[in-house]
Amino acid sequence: MRIVITGTPGTGKSTVGEILSKRLGAPLYNLSKLIKEKGLYTEFDEKRDAYVVDVDKLREFFKGKENFIAEGLVAHFIPADLTVVLRARPEVIVERLKPRRYSEEKLKENAEAERLAVIATEVFENPLDCRVVHIDTTDRTPEEVAELIERALKGEEVFDDVDWLEDETGCY
């Protein structure tokens, strides 16, 4: 089973990926590390302090692999059997990211990306012919999120309705 977990930074991708990897016995790829270690990028963006992914190289790396979990901001560009989009309230994203010592600008950028559903929109606008699971992690433990993904793997429909644009409570 090829599973990719994507979402804005702070939604729980790495933690949920680790739990699922242990439960399912599937190798876990942390894309941030993989991209840097394998040179799957075109350049380093100084302003964003991030590597710009070469999507073709990323896809080539996963070509022929049939049993894995890949988690990261760009995981949805990898052909998979199940794409998991994790979401969380923008103000929760900011609180989760503060321990990473991101700049104020980067915190705001990530909160805004989540509010505007940038990753979810990319997933739905560029489908790779796989099932999509859409989970709000705001009030769930990583274990609960992993359980929802396992239920989806068994065929259950797992799709939370998320729209932070309509939410007036949490402006960052």
ChimeraX commands (.cxc) that place a marker at each C-alpha (Angstrom):
marker #1 position 0.00,0.00,0.00 radius 0.5
marker #1 position 1.36,3.40,-1.03 radius 0.5
marker #1 position 0.22,6.06,1.45 radius 0.5
marker #1 position 1.12,9.74,1.31 radius 0.5
marker #1 position 0.39,12.18,4.12 radius 0.5
marker #1 position 0.38,15.86,3.23 radius 0.5
marker #1 position -0.71,19.13,4.81 radius 0.5
marker #1 position 0.46,22.47,6.08 radius 0.5
marker #1 position 3.38,22.36,8.53 radius 0.5
marker #1 position 2.02,21.73,12.03 radius 0.5
marker #1 position -0.90,19.49,11.08 radius 0.5
marker #1 position 0.77,16.34,12.44 radius 0.5
marker #1 position 2.18,14.61,9.35 radius 0.5
marker #1 position 5.42,13.37,10.91 radius 0.5
marker #1 position 3.88,12.14,14.15 radius 0.5
marker #1 position 0.97,10.39,12.43 radius 0.5
marker #1 position 3.36,8.92,9.85 radius 0.5
marker #1 position 5.53,7.43,12.59 radius 0.5
marker #1 position 2.50,5.86,14.32 radius 0.5
marker #1 position 1.17,4.40,11.05 radius 0.5
marker #1 position 4.58,3.10,10.04 radius 0.5
marker #1 position 4.83,1.14,13.30 radius 0.5
marker #1 position 1.24,-0.12,13.14 radius 0.5
marker #1 position 1.37,-1.16,9.49 radius 0.5
marker #1 position 5.01,-2.23,9.30 radius 0.5
marker #1 position 5.57,0.00,6.28 radius 0.5
marker #1 position 8.74,2.04,5.73 radius 0.5
marker #1 position 8.31,5.75,6.43 radius 0.5
marker #1 position 9.89,8.46,4.29 radius 0.5
marker #1 position 10.22,11.93,5.79 radius 0.5
marker #1 position 10.27,13.98,2.61 radius 0.5
marker #1 position 12.07,16.99,4.10 radius 0.5
marker #1 position 15.05,14.79,4.95 radius 0.5
marker #1 position 14.81,12.66,1.81 radius 0.5
marker #1 position 14.74,15.64,-0.55 radius 0.5
marker #1 position 17.83,17.14,1.06 radius 0.5
marker #1 position 19.76,13.85,1.38 radius 0.5
marker #1 position 19.03,12.60,-2.15 radius 0.5
marker #1 position 19.30,15.97,-3.90 radius 0.5
marker #1 position 15.68,15.93,-5.08 radius 0.5
marker #1 position 15.55,19.72,-5.36 radius 0.5
marker #1 position 16.32,22.43,-7.87 radius 0.5
marker #1 position 17.52,25.13,-5.49 radius 0.5
marker #1 position 17.49,26.41,-1.93 radius 0.5
marker #1 position 15.09,29.28,-1.26 radius 0.5
marker #1 position 16.91,31.51,1.24 radius 0.5
marker #1 position 13.85,33.61,2.02 radius 0.5
marker #1 position 11.71,30.60,2.95 radius 0.5
marker #1 position 14.64,28.61,4.34 radius 0.5
marker #1 position 13.51,25.62,2.28 radius 0.5
marker #1 position 14.53,23.47,-0.67 radius 0.5
marker #1 position 12.52,23.80,-3.88 radius 0.5
marker #1 position 11.48,20.27,-4.78 radius 0.5
marker #1 position 12.13,18.76,-8.19 radius 0.5
marker #1 position 8.81,16.90,-8.51 radius 0.5
marker #1 position 10.06,14.74,-11.38 radius 0.5
marker #1 position 13.04,13.53,-9.32 radius 0.5
marker #1 position 10.76,12.94,-6.34 radius 0.5
marker #1 position 8.38,10.81,-8.40 radius 0.5
marker #1 position 11.30,8.93,-9.94 radius 0.5
marker #1 position 12.59,8.05,-6.46 radius 0.5
marker #1 position 9.25,6.40,-5.60 radius 0.5
marker #1 position 8.81,4.68,-8.97 radius 0.5
marker #1 position 8.48,0.93,-8.42 radius 0.5
marker #1 position 8.02,1.20,-4.66 radius 0.5
marker #1 position 4.77,-0.51,-3.64 radius 0.5
marker #1 position 4.74,-0.43,0.17 radius 0.5
marker #1 position 5.55,2.85,1.88 radius 0.5
marker #1 position 4.31,5.85,3.81 radius 0.5
marker #1 position 5.64,9.22,2.65 radius 0.5
marker #1 position 4.94,12.29,4.73 radius 0.5
marker #1 position 5.65,15.88,3.92 radius 0.5
marker #1 position 4.46,19.14,2.49 radius 0.5
marker #1 position 4.82,17.84,-1.09 radius 0.5
marker #1 position 3.76,14.22,-0.53 radius 0.5
marker #1 position 0.65,14.70,-2.66 radius 0.5
marker #1 position 2.83,14.87,-5.78 radius 0.5
marker #1 position 3.79,11.19,-5.36 radius 0.5
marker #1 position 1.52,8.60,-7.00 radius 0.5
marker #1 position -0.17,6.65,-4.19 radius 0.5
marker #1 position -3.10,4.43,-3.34 radius 0.5
marker #1 position -4.24,6.72,-0.53 radius 0.5
marker #1 position -3.61,10.45,-0.10 radius 0.5
marker #1 position -4.17,11.79,3.40 radius 0.5
marker #1 position -4.63,15.55,3.77 radius 0.5
marker #1 position -4.24,16.71,7.36 radius 0.5
marker #1 position -5.73,20.05,8.41 radius 0.5
marker #1 position -5.82,22.12,11.61 radius 0.5
marker #1 position -7.16,25.49,12.63 radius 0.5
marker #1 position -4.70,28.26,11.63 radius 0.5
marker #1 position -4.23,29.44,15.21 radius 0.5
marker #1 position -3.45,25.86,16.26 radius 0.5
marker #1 position -0.90,25.64,13.43 radius 0.5
marker #1 position 0.84,28.71,14.85 radius 0.5
marker #1 position 0.94,27.27,18.39 radius 0.5
marker #1 position 2.29,23.95,17.12 radius 0.5
marker #1 position 4.98,25.68,15.06 radius 0.5
marker #1 position 6.24,28.12,17.72 radius 0.5
marker #1 position 8.58,25.52,19.32 radius 0.5
marker #1 position 10.30,25.18,15.92 radius 0.5
marker #1 position 11.41,28.81,16.29 radius 0.5
marker #1 position 10.02,29.85,12.91 radius 0.5
marker #1 position 10.12,33.57,12.14 radius 0.5
marker #1 position 6.95,35.57,12.68 radius 0.5
marker #1 position 6.67,35.87,8.90 radius 0.5
marker #1 position 6.89,32.09,8.43 radius 0.5
marker #1 position 4.28,31.50,11.16 radius 0.5
marker #1 position 1.89,33.90,9.44 radius 0.5
marker #1 position 2.60,32.38,6.03 radius 0.5
marker #1 position 1.77,28.87,7.26 radius 0.5
marker #1 position -1.37,30.03,9.08 radius 0.5
marker #1 position -2.55,31.80,5.94 radius 0.5
marker #1 position -1.75,28.78,3.76 radius 0.5
marker #1 position -3.90,26.65,6.05 radius 0.5
marker #1 position -6.73,29.21,6.15 radius 0.5
marker #1 position -6.75,29.27,2.33 radius 0.5
marker #1 position -6.47,25.46,2.06 radius 0.5
marker #1 position -3.45,25.69,-0.24 radius 0.5
marker #1 position -2.40,22.04,0.12 radius 0.5
marker #1 position -5.95,20.65,0.02 radius 0.5
marker #1 position -6.64,22.70,-3.11 radius 0.5
marker #1 position -3.50,21.32,-4.78 radius 0.5
marker #1 position -4.64,17.79,-3.97 radius 0.5
marker #1 position -8.13,18.26,-5.37 radius 0.5
marker #1 position -7.03,20.24,-8.43 radius 0.5
marker #1 position -4.35,17.70,-9.43 radius 0.5
marker #1 position -5.76,14.28,-8.59 radius 0.5
marker #1 position -3.46,11.30,-9.08 radius 0.5
marker #1 position -6.32,8.78,-9.27 radius 0.5
marker #1 position -6.27,7.66,-5.67 radius 0.5
marker #1 position -8.57,7.82,-2.68 radius 0.5
marker #1 position -8.34,10.98,-0.61 radius 0.5
marker #1 position -8.83,11.21,3.12 radius 0.5
marker #1 position -9.33,14.70,4.61 radius 0.5
marker #1 position -8.88,14.94,8.39 radius 0.5
marker #1 position -9.12,17.86,10.82 radius 0.5
marker #1 position -6.43,17.19,13.45 radius 0.5
marker #1 position -7.26,20.24,15.58 radius 0.5
marker #1 position -8.95,18.36,18.44 radius 0.5
marker #1 position -7.66,14.84,17.79 radius 0.5
marker #1 position -4.63,13.02,19.13 radius 0.5
marker #1 position -2.15,11.63,16.60 radius 0.5
marker #1 position -3.32,8.14,17.60 radius 0.5
marker #1 position -6.93,9.05,16.78 radius 0.5
marker #1 position -5.84,10.40,13.39 radius 0.5
marker #1 position -3.87,7.22,12.68 radius 0.5
marker #1 position -6.96,5.18,13.60 radius 0.5
marker #1 position -9.06,7.16,11.11 radius 0.5
marker #1 position -6.50,6.48,8.39 radius 0.5
marker #1 position -6.54,2.77,9.24 radius 0.5
marker #1 position -10.33,2.80,8.96 radius 0.5
marker #1 position -10.00,4.45,5.54 radius 0.5
marker #1 position -7.56,1.72,4.50 radius 0.5
marker #1 position -10.31,-0.79,5.30 radius 0.5
marker #1 position -12.69,1.04,2.96 radius 0.5
marker #1 position -14.48,3.46,5.27 radius 0.5
marker #1 position -15.13,6.97,3.97 radius 0.5
marker #1 position -13.14,9.45,6.06 radius 0.5
marker #1 position -13.64,13.05,5.04 radius 0.5
marker #1 position -13.98,15.99,7.44 radius 0.5
marker #1 position -15.61,19.15,6.14 radius 0.5
marker #1 position -13.07,21.90,6.80 radius 0.5
marker #1 position -13.45,25.58,5.90 radius 0.5
marker #1 position -11.37,28.03,7.90 radius 0.5
marker #1 position -12.41,30.93,5.65 radius 0.5
marker #1 position -15.85,30.84,7.28 radius 0.5
marker #1 position -14.32,30.77,10.77 radius 0.5
marker #1 position -14.40,34.16,12.42 radius 0.5
marker #1 position -12.88,33.01,15.71 radius 0.5
marker #1 position -9.26,32.46,14.86 radius 0.5
marker #1 position -7.57,35.24,12.97 radius 0.5
marker #1 position -3.81,35.22,13.26 radius 0.5
marker link #1:1,2 radius 0.2
marker link #1:2,3 radius 0.2
marker link #1:3,4 radius 0.2
marker link #1:4,5 radius 0.2
marker link #1:5,6 radius 0.2
marker link #1:6,7 radius 0.2
marker link #1:7,8 radius 0.2
marker link #1:8,9 radius 0.2
marker link #1:9,10 radius 0.2
marker link #1:10,11 radius 0.2
marker link #1:11,12 radius 0.2
marker link #1:12,13 radius 0.2
marker link #1:13,14 radius 0.2
marker link #1:14,15 radius 0.2
marker link #1:15,16 radius 0.2
marker link #1:16,17 radius 0.2
marker link #1:17,18 radius 0.2
marker link #1:18,19 radius 0.2
marker link #1:19,20 radius 0.2
marker link #1:20,21 radius 0.2
marker link #1:21,22 radius 0.2
marker link #1:22,23 radius 0.2
marker link #1:23,24 radius 0.2
marker link #1:24,25 radius 0.2
marker link #1:25,26 radius 0.2
marker link #1:26,27 radius 0.2
marker link #1:27,28 radius 0.2
marker link #1:28,29 radius 0.2
marker link #1:29,30 radius 0.2
marker link #1:30,31 radius 0.2
marker link #1:31,32 radius 0.2
marker link #1:32,33 radius 0.2
marker link #1:33,34 radius 0.2
marker link #1:34,35 radius 0.2
marker link #1:35,36 radius 0.2
marker link #1:36,37 radius 0.2
marker link #1:37,38 radius 0.2
marker link #1:38,39 radius 0.2
marker link #1:39,40 radius 0.2
marker link #1:40,41 radius 0.2
marker link #1:41,42 radius 0.2
marker link #1:42,43 radius 0.2
marker link #1:43,44 radius 0.2
marker link #1:44,45 radius 0.2
marker link #1:45,46 radius 0.2
marker link #1:46,47 radius 0.2
marker link #1:47,48 radius 0.2
marker link #1:48,49 radius 0.2
marker link #1:49,50 radius 0.2
marker link #1:50,51 radius 0.2
marker link #1:51,52 radius 0.2
marker link #1:52,53 radius 0.2
marker link #1:53,54 radius 0.2
marker link #1:54,55 radius 0.2
marker link #1:55,56 radius 0.2
marker link #1:56,57 radius 0.2
marker link #1:57,58 radius 0.2
marker link #1:58,59 radius 0.2
marker link #1:59,60 radius 0.2
marker link #1:60,61 radius 0.2
marker link #1:61,62 radius 0.2
marker link #1:62,63 radius 0.2
marker link #1:63,64 radius 0.2
marker link #1:64,65 radius 0.2
marker link #1:65,66 radius 0.2
marker link #1:66,67 radius 0.2
marker link #1:67,68 radius 0.2
marker link #1:68,69 radius 0.2
marker link #1:69,70 radius 0.2
marker link #1:70,71 radius 0.2
marker link #1:71,72 radius 0.2
marker link #1:72,73 radius 0.2
marker link #1:73,74 radius 0.2
marker link #1:74,75 radius 0.2
marker link #1:75,76 radius 0.2
marker link #1:76,77 radius 0.2
marker link #1:77,78 radius 0.2
marker link #1:78,79 radius 0.2
marker link #1:79,80 radius 0.2
marker link #1:80,81 radius 0.2
marker link #1:81,82 radius 0.2
marker link #1:82,83 radius 0.2
marker link #1:83,84 radius 0.2
marker link #1:84,85 radius 0.2
marker link #1:85,86 radius 0.2
marker link #1:86,87 radius 0.2
marker link #1:87,88 radius 0.2
marker link #1:88,89 radius 0.2
marker link #1:89,90 radius 0.2
marker link #1:90,91 radius 0.2
marker link #1:91,92 radius 0.2
marker link #1:92,93 radius 0.2
marker link #1:93,94 radius 0.2
marker link #1:94,95 radius 0.2
marker link #1:95,96 radius 0.2
marker link #1:96,97 radius 0.2
marker link #1:97,98 radius 0.2
marker link #1:98,99 radius 0.2
marker link #1:99,100 radius 0.2
marker link #1:100,101 radius 0.2
marker link #1:101,102 radius 0.2
marker link #1:102,103 radius 0.2
marker link #1:103,104 radius 0.2
marker link #1:104,105 radius 0.2
marker link #1:105,106 radius 0.2
marker link #1:106,107 radius 0.2
marker link #1:107,108 radius 0.2
marker link #1:108,109 radius 0.2
marker link #1:109,110 radius 0.2
marker link #1:110,111 radius 0.2
marker link #1:111,112 radius 0.2
marker link #1:112,113 radius 0.2
marker link #1:113,114 radius 0.2
marker link #1:114,115 radius 0.2
marker link #1:115,116 radius 0.2
marker link #1:116,117 radius 0.2
marker link #1:117,118 radius 0.2
marker link #1:118,119 radius 0.2
marker link #1:119,120 radius 0.2
marker link #1:120,121 radius 0.2
marker link #1:121,122 radius 0.2
marker link #1:122,123 radius 0.2
marker link #1:123,124 radius 0.2
marker link #1:124,125 radius 0.2
marker link #1:125,126 radius 0.2
marker link #1:126,127 radius 0.2
marker link #1:127,128 radius 0.2
marker link #1:128,129 radius 0.2
marker link #1:129,130 radius 0.2
marker link #1:130,131 radius 0.2
marker link #1:131,132 radius 0.2
marker link #1:132,133 radius 0.2
marker link #1:133,134 radius 0.2
marker link #1:134,135 radius 0.2
marker link #1:135,136 radius 0.2
marker link #1:136,137 radius 0.2
marker link #1:137,138 radius 0.2
marker link #1:138,139 radius 0.2
marker link #1:139,140 radius 0.2
marker link #1:140,141 radius 0.2
marker link #1:141,142 radius 0.2
marker link #1:142,143 radius 0.2
marker link #1:143,144 radius 0.2
marker link #1:144,145 radius 0.2
marker link #1:145,146 radius 0.2
marker link #1:146,147 radius 0.2
marker link #1:147,148 radius 0.2
marker link #1:148,149 radius 0.2
marker link #1:149,150 radius 0.2
marker link #1:150,151 radius 0.2
marker link #1:151,152 radius 0.2
marker link #1:152,153 radius 0.2
marker link #1:153,154 radius 0.2
marker link #1:154,155 radius 0.2
marker link #1:155,156 radius 0.2
marker link #1:156,157 radius 0.2
marker link #1:157,158 radius 0.2
marker link #1:158,159 radius 0.2
marker link #1:159,160 radius 0.2
marker link #1:160,161 radius 0.2
marker link #1:161,162 radius 0.2
marker link #1:162,163 radius 0.2
marker link #1:163,164 radius 0.2
marker link #1:164,165 radius 0.2
marker link #1:165,166 radius 0.2
marker link #1:166,167 radius 0.2
marker link #1:167,168 radius 0.2
marker link #1:168,169 radius 0.2
marker link #1:169,170 radius 0.2
marker link #1:170,171 radius 0.2
marker link #1:171,172 radius 0.2
view
